[in-house]
Amino acid sequence: MADPWLTIIGIGEDGLAGLSEASRKALAKAETVFGGERHLALAGVGSRGRPWSVPFDTEIVLSCRGRPTAVLASGDPFWHGAGASLAEKLGSDEWITHSAPSTFSLAAARLGWRLESVTCLGLHAAPFERLVPHLSREARIICLVRDAKAVGDLAKWLTERGWGASILWTLAALGGPHEYIDQHRADLFAEDVPGNLVAVAVLAMGAPGIPRSSGLSDDLFIHDGQITKRRMRALALSALAPRPGERLWDIGAGSGSISVEWSLCGGTAAAIEAREDRAANIRSNAAAFGLAHRITVIADNAPEALVALEAPDAVFIGGGLDGTMFDAIWSRLAPGTRLVAHSVTLETEALLGELHQRHGGELMRVEIAHASPLGRYRSWEAARPVVQWSAVR
């Protein structure tokens, strides 16, 4: 590599003593050193140090382009650190990095946990709901939190959701002379912890957590009755075939249940819903499942709302489909895009039959009946039949 102007350095609580020779040379050469106040103090860079702005702004570092500059971050700068935010704006010949063990690595080593089986999350700038998809019995989670107060808040949050029996470890100043580790039970937590806390480890104990199968209980969602019911949702998701990193258009989203289950599989979703009260329900459901960062809620009509959206990998149309809407959506889809549409009306059913004849795919009619009381006996109570058409563009 040519002589890069920027060096991104991971630093631990042992300061300069724990840095490689290459890191120390880069620090000595740098005209300006950026980092948190704690990092700058550990490195002893004096007047050359410039604390990070709040909120974090990479442009301040980029303004030093061409002059020897160093950036300090905790442990591994590319794991919940500033490294990737900077690298994505630079050429590969402009920067080099020297990493140290991450907080996650140090925490797992202290607890004797297999890091490859641990969920690692950054919660210093994210809601605790991000934990929801990962909470299951005996799940092991290490999360970075914003400050010592957040530990008590996290313990309360876990307790209120049925995870009060969980064990928490508070870990501070890992790898340094003032390293601190303590163990607590979430529902009994009532202690002060060091102000320089950097991580909390959780051994989850309590409620079963969210099932990993498609078709979550309708009771888990806020809705006004406008929801793709559990069993039909499972069939829809099977046809949509979600994969991590893929994008969904959920048109006529109702409660957003399809968007939620799609996003639980690692994708992102744009939930389009014309009614603002239902859009509010979608936002609440996205937040409750810790998926507000993955689901964009658009309170508008389709197809007008689709104009500014990036092309999807899959489309779900839960209701309101007509020929004009279909033509506007279909024309925007790239080859290979999956589309699934549901109908409970005769008019839309007829349209889906035409579309199946024209574009192929799979057309099926689903009738579900549930056993219910009938006097002293039981009888089948049928739900409205649903027609599903699925096709690939």
N, C-alpha and C positions, 0 to 999 in steps of 0.2 A: 504494500500500500504506500502511496506517496505520502508526503508529510501532511497529515490532516490538521486543520486549525482547531478542531474541537475534540476534546477528550472527555468521555462520559465515564465517571469513576464511581464504583460502588464502595461505600465506606461503612464499616461496622462500628460498634461501640468501643472497640479497642483503638480507634483513631488511626494515626499514622503508623503505629506499630503493626497493624494488621494489613497495611497496603503493600502491594508488590513494588519492586524497584521501578518498574515502568510507570506505575501510578504516581509514585513520589516524584519521579523526574518530570512528568507532565504537570504536576502541581507546581513544582519549582519554576517551570518555564512559563506558566500561564500568566498573562497580564491581568485577567479577570477570572474570578472563581465564583460561580453561582451555586446556591444550595440553600437548604434550610438553615436557620440560625444555629441549630444543634450541630449540623454537618460542618458548618464553617468553623465552629469552635473546636470540634474534634480534630479538624485538619490544621488548625492554627495558621490560617492564611492572612490574618490581620486585615490591613486596609484594602487588600485586593478582593476581599470577599463582598459579594452582593447578595443579600437575602432574596429568596423568591418573592415575587409580587403575589398578592392575593386578590382575585383568583390567579392561578398559574398562567403565565403568558410566555409562550416560546419565542415570540417576536423580540423580546428583550435579549435573548441569547443570540438570535439570528442577526441582531444589529451589530454584533461583534465579528461577523463573518470576515475571515481573512487574517484575523489576529489571534495569537495563541490564547485559547480559552478553555476552561475546565468547568464541568458540571458535576456536582456531588449529589449522590442519591443514596438512600439506605439500601445496603446489600446488593441485590441484583436490580440494576436500573431498568431492566426490561420485564420486570414482574411487578405490576402495579406501581411503576416508577415513571420517571420523566423520559426514559430512553426512547421508547417508540414514538412518543409525541414529537421528539426532536428529529429522529432518524427519518421519519416519513416526509420531512420537509427539506432534507439534505441529500446531496449526491453521495454515493457510497465512498468516494475518495475524500470526503470532507470531515469524516469523524471516525473515531476508534473508541472502543470501550474496554474497560478493565472491571470485571464484575467481582463482587464478594458474595459469600453465602447469603441467600435471601433470608428474610425474617421467617418465612415458612419453613425453610430448611433447618434453621436453628431451632425453631419451636418443635418441629417433629423430632429432631435429634434429642432434645431435652426430655421429651415425653416418651421416646421409644416407639413412635408411630411410623408406619410405612408411609412415606410421603406420597407414593403413587396411588394409595387408596384413600387419601385425605382430600376433601374439598377445600380449596383455598380461595378466599374471597377478600376483596377490598371494600370495607364498609365505612371507611373514613369519610366518604362523600356520597354515600348511598343509603337508602332506607333499610331497616332490618328485614323488611319483607323479602329482600333478595335471598334470604335464607330459606324461604318457604319451599321452593322446589327441591331443596337438598335435605330437609329434615326428615329423618326416618329413624327407627329404633337402632341405637348404637352407631349411628352415623358419626364420623369424626370430621370436624370442621375447624379450620384455623382461619380467623378473620382479623384483618387490620381494622382498628377503630380510631376515631378521631382524637379521643382524649380519655382521661381516667373516668370522667363522669359517664361516658358512654357504656362503661361496663355495667354499672347499676341499671342504666336504661335497658340494656340488652337482657339482663337477668329478669327484669320486670316483664319485658316483652315476651320472653320465652315462657314465663310462669303463666301469664294471661292466656296463652295459647295451648296450655296443656303439657308444656315441656319443663315444668318446674323441677322435676327430679334430675334434670340434666346436670352434669358436672362441668364446671367452668375452671379453666386455668388462666390466671392473669400472668402475662409474661412481659417483663420490662428490661430494657438495656441489655438484651441478649448478646452474649459474646464479649461483654465488657466487665470491668472490675466491680460495677454496681448492679450486676445481673440480679433480677428478682423474679421468682416464680411462686405463685400461691394457688391453692386449690379451694374451690367453693362449690356449694350446691346452689342452683339458680334461685329456688324459692326461699332460700335462707340467706341470700346474699345481703349483707349489711355492713360492708367494710370499706374503709378508704384504701385506695390503691395509689401507687406512685404516679405523680403527674406526668412522667415521661413514658407512660404505658404505650406499647406499640402493638400488642397483639392479644387476642383472646382465643383460647382453644376450647372447643365444645365437644363433649361426648353426649350425644342426644339420647335422652331417656324420657319416655312418656307416650304420647299419642302415636298412632301408627304412621302418620304422614300421608302425603298424597299418593294414591296409586299411580303406577307407571303405565297402566293400560289406558287405551283410548276409551272415552265414554265415562267421564267423571260424573258423580252424582249431581243432579240438577240443583240439589240443596246447597251446593258449594258456591253457587252463583247468585248474585243479585239480579232479579229479572221481574218483569211485569206479566209474565206468561209468554212473552215473545222470545222463545229460546228453542234452539234445535235440541230436541229431547235426547236424553242420554244414549239410547240405542241407535237412533238415526245419526247422532253425532259420531258414534263409533264407526258406522258404515261410511259416513262422509269422510272422516279422517283416513280410513283405510284406502278410499279411492284417491284422496288428495296426496297420500304418500309423503308426508313431511320428512325433510332431511335437514340436518344442521346447516345453518347459513342461508337457507332459502327464504324467499319473500312471498307472502300471501296477500292477495286482495280478498277481503271478506266483505262482500257486498250485501247490504241489508242485514247488518251484523246483529241487530237485536240486542242481546245481552253480551255479545262478544265471546260466547263460549267456544266457538270454533277457533277464533284468534288465540284465545288463551291456550287451548290444547295444542294448537300448532306451535305456538311459541315455547311451550314446555318441551317440545322436541328439539329446540335449539334454533328455530327460525325467527323471522320478524314478520309482523303483520300490519297492514293498513286496514283498519276497521271502518267501513263507510256506513253511516247510519243517519238517515234524514232527520229523525226526531231527536231533539236536544235532550229530552229526559232519558231516552234510551242510551244516547251517547254518554250521558253522565253515569249510567249503570256500567257501561263498558269501561270507563275510566276507573270506576271503583273496583271492578273485578280485576282489571289489569294490575292495579296497585296491591290488592289483597293477595294476589299470587306472586308478587315480586317481579312483575313483568312490564311495568310502566315504561321501562327503557326499550322494550322490544315491540310494543304495540302502539301505533300511532292512530288516534281516534279522530275521524273526520266527520263532523256533523254537517252533512250535505247530501245532495242527491247524486246518484249515479245515472248516466255516465259522466256528468259534468265534473264531478269530484275527482275523476281519474286522470284528468288532463296533465296535472303537475306531478303525478306519481311515477316513480321508476317502474319499469316493466317487471311483472311478477314471474315467479316460477310456477305458481298455481293460483287458481281463482275459485272461490266458493260463492255461489249465488243462492242465498237462502230464501228469497222471495221477491216478488215484484218484477220478475223477468218478463220482458216483452220483446218483440222482434227488433225494435229500434235499439233497445239497450243491448241486446245480444250482438247486433252488427257492430255497434260502437266498441264493445269490449273485444270481440273476436278479432277485429281488424288491428288491434293494438298488441296482440299477443305474438310473441316470437315462436317459431317452430319448436315443438317439444314442451310447450306450456300445458299443464294439466288443468282442466276445467271440470268442476262438479256443480250441478244445479239440482235443487229440490223443488218439488211442486206439490201442493195439496189442493189446487183448484183444477177444474176441468179445462179451463182455457189455457193455463200454463202447461198442463199435461199434454194437450194437443200440440202446443208449440214444441215441447221436448220431443214428442214423437216425430215431428217434421225435422227437427235438428238432427235426431238420430239417423233418420233416413238420408239426410244430406251429408252429414259429416262422420257418420259411423260412431264408434265408441260402444258403450254398454248402457242399455236402458233396462231398468228394473222397477217393479212395483212392489212395495213392501207393506204388508198388513200385519199389524201386531195387536194382539189381544191379551188382556190381563185378567186373571181370575179375581172376581169380586163377589161380595155377598149378594144373594138373591133369596130373601126370606131366611128360611132355615138351611138353605143350601148355598151353593156357589154356581156362578155362571161366568161365561166369557164376556168381557166388556171390550169391544173393539175400539181402537183409536182410529183417527182418520188415516186412510192409506196415503202413503207418500211415494211419489215417483222420483227416482233418481236417474239423472243422465250424467255419465262421466265420459270424457273424451280427451284426446291429446291433439293440440293444434297441429 
